[in-house]
Amino acid sequence: MSKCCDIHAGMLTERVTFERLTRTPDGYGGTTETWVATPAGTVPVSLRPLSGTEAYRAMRIAPTATYRLYGRFVPDALGNPFYTPADRVLFQGRYFNILNVFDVEMAGRWIEMLLNEGALS
């Protein structure tokens, strides 16, 4: 885990979209689940690969990769990190699951996330 002074705006060189699963009424008494960009548009972040593995699952090879993301802290109404492991990240047409969300040094300036790509959901 990094310190606040180790992170600066010049590191935010990639742009990602955060998506949240939303349920909307389908007009027939049920709901439809869709992923919606939250906020609309892209957000500048630093995204770096950490590790990659392969596993043999269901008669096929299933690769997974872990990444670390840094970005500006965005609070929710209670002051907690706005993004949670229930959300996902879209980067260059690839989807990443959010594993953990950390407020770096609990300072409310920067956020650190561990992401996973390729995991079976």
Secondary structure, DSSP 8 states (H G I E B T S, - for coil): ---GGG--GGG--EEEEEEEEEEEE-SSSSEEEEEEESSSS-EEEEEEEEEEEEEEETTEEEEEEEEEEEEE--B-TTSSBS--TTSEEEETTEEEEEEEEEEGGGSSSEEEEEEEES---
